[in-house]
Amino acid sequence: MDVDAFRAVHEHEWTRLRRLVSRRTLDGDEADELVVLYQRTATHLSALRSAQSEPVLLDELSTLLVKARARLTGSRYTAWRQLVHYATRGLPAALWRLRWWTTGTFLFTTVLAVVAGVWIAGNPTAQASVFGSDEEIRQLVESDFAGYYSEYGNAAFAGRVWTNNAWVAATCVALGIAGVPVVVALAVNALNVGLQGGLLIDNGRGELFFGLIAPHGILELTAVFVAAGAGLKLFWSWVSPGPRSRSVALATEGRAMMGVALGLVFVLFVSGVIEGFVTPSGLPTWARVGIGVLAGVVFWSYCLLLGRPAARAGETGDLEERYAGDSVPTAG
């Protein structure tokens, strides 16, 4: 085959195909022409490959065909649109659906923490059994508790807190299928906060405790409650699947809850920034606590203003049907 002659004959078709591919919009006639030129160019490429033509021309036509195929078959639903849909519809709807599970984990944690704090306060025997000698208790109350937030640099501490809390949240969701690990994690966290809070309040350091916990803790604990609620909802999806089969219920809720876990990574990033830069800062207590309250209000406003209407419109936080796959019909 005379490659130069072949190219001279068909170059105008390839040029026209390039122009059509590069256009933002096509009318009906141009779309039909694009299909025809794509088919012709594919035939040209096949003939050139059979003749063992020059590699440069083969690569050029292969690239052109890939672009043309993407223009013909590619979805206009871009990754950015999927991300926007997830942030404005899918995630808030899933968070809204979790509101009662989140409330339940909050109440469980709060009651257990208060009981632990009341038990440890004014009980020297209990304090010694949990925290050690009087010297160790004094060191914790007077320096260690506050020193924890200034032990590392702001950025390094924020990074450590973020990665640790994001891992805890993801673990709560992932292990939620078993149910018990989530309850245990909540109980351990509640006891830790309650015992330390009770000890500091009993020693006249209640303002310090709430002044250091509240700025980041409002958003951080909210994320923990949401993650725990997501895990327990995942557990309940196979215990009581309703009209769905257990496998379908577990897959559906699992995809939605892992979406929640991904969203919590950003929430915990904000919490980590607050804990790293605001909590140990020299701002007055009211300002630091106010920042924490504002972060919590923004989060729940996001859930309420975007999540409730999205959930009422049928959003669940699951993938769209074309990505989730087909389901086997089951009897109702």
FENQUI-V316889 format. One record per residue. N is the residue number from 1. PSI is psi in whole degrees, 0 to 359 (* if undefined). OMEGA is omega in whole degrees, -180 to 180 (NA if undefined). D_LAST is the distance of its C-alpha to the last C-alpha in Angstrom with 1 decimal. Layout:
# FENQUI-V316889
N;PSI;OMEGA;D_LAST + N;PSI;OMEGA;D_LAST
This chain:
# FENQUI-V316889
1;135;175;65.8 + 2;102;-174;67.7 + 3;322;-179;65.3 + 4;318;178;67.4 + 5;321;179;67.6 + 6;319;-179;63.8 + 7;320;-180;63.2 + 8;325;-178;65.7 + 9;322;-170;64.0 + 10;1;-177;60.4 + 11;321;-178;61.0 + 12;329;177;60.5 + 13;319;180;57.0 + 14;321;179;56.0 + 15;318;179;57.5 + 16;321;178;55.6 + 17;319;179;52.3 + 18;318;-179;53.1 + 19;319;179;53.7 + 20;320;-180;50.5 + 21;325;-175;48.5 + 22;347;-179;50.3 + 23;145;-180;49.6 + 24;322;-180;47.0 + 25;151;179;45.9 + 26;141;173;46.3 + 27;181;-175;46.5 + 28;314;-179;45.1 + 29;320;-180;48.4 + 30;324;177;48.7 + 31;318;177;45.1 + 32;319;179;45.9 + 33;322;178;49.2 + 34;317;179;47.5 + 35;314;-178;45.4 + 36;314;-179;48.5 + 37;325;176;50.6 + 38;314;180;47.9 + 39;317;180;47.9 + 40;316;-179;51.7 + 41;323;176;52.1 + 42;320;177;49.8 + 43;318;178;52.0 + 44;316;-180;55.1 + 45;318;179;53.8 + 46;318;180;53.1 + 47;319;180;56.6 + 48;322;177;58.2 + 49;320;179;56.5 + 50;327;-180;57.7 + 51;3;-179;61.2 + 52;54;-178;60.9 + 53;179;-178;61.7 + 54;137;-176;62.6 + 55;326;-177;59.8 + 56;316;180;60.2 + 57;321;178;59.3 + 58;315;179;56.4 + 59;320;-180;55.0 + 60;314;-180;55.6 + 61;324;178;53.7 + 62;316;179;50.9 + 63;318;179;50.5 + 64;319;180;50.6 + 65;323;177;47.9 + 66;315;179;45.6 + 67;319;180;46.1 + 68;320;179;45.6 + 69;319;178;42.4 + 70;324;179;41.1 + 71;327;-179;42.1 + 72;321;-172;40.4 + 73;346;-175;37.1 + 74;148;179;36.9 + 75;144;175;34.5 + 76;0;178;36.1 + 77;88;-170;33.5 + 78;168;178;36.0 + 79;324;179;35.7 + 80;320;179;37.3 + 81;323;177;34.7 + 82;319;180;31.9 + 83;318;179;33.9 + 84;318;178;34.3 + 85;318;179;30.7 + 86;316;-175;29.9 + 87;329;-175;32.6 + 88;345;-177;32.0 + 89;300;-173;28.2 + 90;305;-178;26.2 + 91;309;-180;28.2 + 92;327;178;28.8 + 93;318;179;25.2 + 94;320;178;24.3 + 95;321;179;27.2 + 96;319;179;26.1 + 97;337;-179;22.6 + 98;3;-170;24.7 + 99;320;-179;27.0 + 100;326;174;26.0 + 101;319;178;25.9 + 102;318;178;29.3 + 103;320;179;30.6 + 104;316;179;29.7 + 105;326;177;31.5 + 106;313;-180;34.4 + 107;317;179;34.8 + 108;314;-179;34.6 + 109;317;-177;37.2 + 110;313;-180;39.4 + 111;314;-179;39.6 + 112;320;180;40.4 + 113;318;179;43.0 + 114;317;179;44.7 + 115;317;179;44.9 + 116;319;180;46.4 + 117;318;179;48.8 + 118;322;-179;50.0 + 119;320;-176;50.5 + 120;329;-177;52.6 + 121;134;179;54.7 + 122;18;-179;57.9 + 123;84;-176;57.3 + 124;324;180;59.9 + 125;315;179;58.8 + 126;320;179;55.2 + 127;319;179;56.5 + 128;324;-179;58.8 + 129;331;-177;56.1 + 130;316;-172;53.7 + 131;349;177;56.1 + 132;208;-175;59.3 + 133;171;178;62.9 + 134;323;179;64.3 + 135;318;179;65.5 + 136;321;178;62.1 + 137;318;180;60.5 + 138;319;-180;63.2 + 139;320;179;62.7 + 140;315;-176;58.9 + 141;318;-172;59.5 + 142;335;-176;62.4 + 143;315;-171;61.7 + 144;318;-176;58.8 + 145;313;179;56.0 + 146;327;-178;57.4 + 147;336;179;58.8 + 148;325;-175;55.4 + 149;353;179;54.7 + 150;12;-178;58.0 + 151;326;-179;58.4 + 152;169;174;57.4 + 153;158;-175;57.9 + 154;309;-177;55.5 + 155;316;-179;53.8 + 156;319;-180;53.7 + 157;318;178;52.2 + 158;319;179;49.6 + 159;318;179;48.6 + 160;315;-179;48.4 + 161;316;-178;46.3 + 162;308;-177;43.9 + 163;321;180;43.3 + 164;313;-178;43.0 + 165;323;177;40.6 + 166;322;178;38.4 + 167;318;179;38.2 + 168;316;-180;37.3 + 169;314;180;34.5 + 170;323;179;33.1 + 171;319;179;33.4 + 172;318;-180;31.5 + 173;314;-176;28.5 + 174;320;-179;28.9 + 175;0;-178;29.3 + 176;336;-179;26.7 + 177;335;179;24.2 + 178;344;176;26.4 + 179;299;-174;26.6 + 180;315;-179;30.1 + 181;327;179;32.2 + 182;315;179;31.2 + 183;319;179;32.2 + 184;315;180;35.4 + 185;318;177;36.3 + 186;317;-179;35.9 + 187;317;180;38.0 + 188;316;180;40.7 + 189;317;-180;40.9 + 190;316;180;41.0 + 191;319;-180;43.8 + 192;312;-180;45.8 + 193;316;-177;45.8 + 194;316;-179;46.4 + 195;315;179;49.2 + 196;319;178;51.0 + 197;316;178;50.6 + 198;321;-180;51.9 + 199;313;-179;54.8 + 200;320;178;55.9 + 201;320;180;55.5 + 202;334;-180;57.6 + 203;20;176;60.3 + 204;20;-178;60.5 + 205;31;-179;58.6 + 206;321;180;55.5 + 207;320;177;56.3 + 208;316;-178;56.5 + 209;307;-178;53.2 + 210;330;179;51.2 + 211;332;179;53.4 + 212;332;-178;52.4 + 213;318;-171;48.7 + 214;318;-175;47.6 + 215;311;180;48.5 + 216;335;-172;46.1 + 217;329;-179;44.1 + 218;311;-179;42.2 + 219;320;-178;40.5 + 220;312;180;40.5 + 221;326;175;38.9 + 222;316;178;36.4 + 223;321;178;35.4 + 224;317;179;35.2 + 225;319;178;33.0 + 226;315;-180;30.6 + 227;317;178;30.6 + 228;319;177;30.1 + 229;321;178;27.2 + 230;318;178;25.6 + 231;317;180;26.1 + 232;326;176;24.6 + 233;322;176;21.5 + 234;319;177;21.2 + 235;316;-177;21.6 + 236;337;-178;19.0 + 237;331;177;16.4 + 238;341;174;16.4 + 239;317;-180;17.1 + 240;81;-175;14.2 + 241;350;-177;11.7 + 242;218;-177;9.0 + 243;349;-180;5.4 + 244;159;171;7.7 + 245;159;-178;9.9 + 246;321;-179;13.2 + 247;319;179;15.2 + 248;316;179;13.4 + 249;317;-179;13.6 + 250;319;180;17.1 + 251;316;-178;18.2 + 252;308;-179;17.0 + 253;328;179;18.7 + 254;316;178;21.5 + 255;317;-180;22.6 + 256;318;-178;22.6 + 257;328;175;24.5 + 258;329;172;27.0 + 259;322;176;27.6 + 260;317;180;28.4 + 261;319;178;30.8 + 262;320;178;32.6 + 263;325;-180;33.0 + 264;338;176;34.5 + 265;317;178;37.1 + 266;318;179;38.7 + 267;316;-180;38.3 + 268;335;173;40.1 + 269;315;178;42.7 + 270;317;178;43.6 + 271;319;179;43.7 + 272;321;177;45.9 + 273;317;178;48.3 + 274;316;-179;48.7 + 275;327;-178;49.3 + 276;327;-173;51.7 + 277;329;-176;53.7 + 278;311;-176;53.2 + 279;311;-179;52.9 + 280;7;-176;56.3 + 281;172;179;58.0 + 282;10;178;60.9 + 283;151;176;59.0 + 284;156;-176;59.3 + 285;318;-178;56.5 + 286;326;-180;55.3 + 287;318;-180;54.9 + 288;315;178;53.1 + 289;322;179;50.7 + 290;322;177;50.3 + 291;319;178;49.2 + 292;317;178;46.5 + 293;319;179;45.3 + 294;318;179;45.3 + 295;318;178;43.2 + 296;320;179;40.6 + 297;319;179;40.7 + 298;317;-179;40.2 + 299;311;-176;37.2 + 300;334;173;35.4 + 301;321;176;36.5 + 302;314;180;34.8 + 303;319;-176;31.5 + 304;309;-172;31.9 + 305;326;180;33.3 + 306;324;-173;31.3 + 307;316;-177;28.2 + 308;310;179;27.1 + 309;326;179;27.3 + 310;318;179;25.7 + 311;321;179;22.7 + 312;333;179;22.4 + 313;359;177;22.6 + 314;359;178;19.5 + 315;141;179;21.4 + 316;348;-174;20.1 + 317;353;178;23.0 + 318;166;176;21.0 + 319;158;174;22.7 + 320;158;-175;22.3 + 321;323;-177;20.0 + 322;338;177;23.1 + 323;331;-177;24.2 + 324;336;-179;20.9 + 325;174;-178;20.1 + 326;154;179;17.3 + 327;145;177;13.9 + 328;130;179;12.4 + 329;141;178;9.2 + 330;154;179;6.4 + 331;139;-179;3.8 + 332;*;NA;0.0
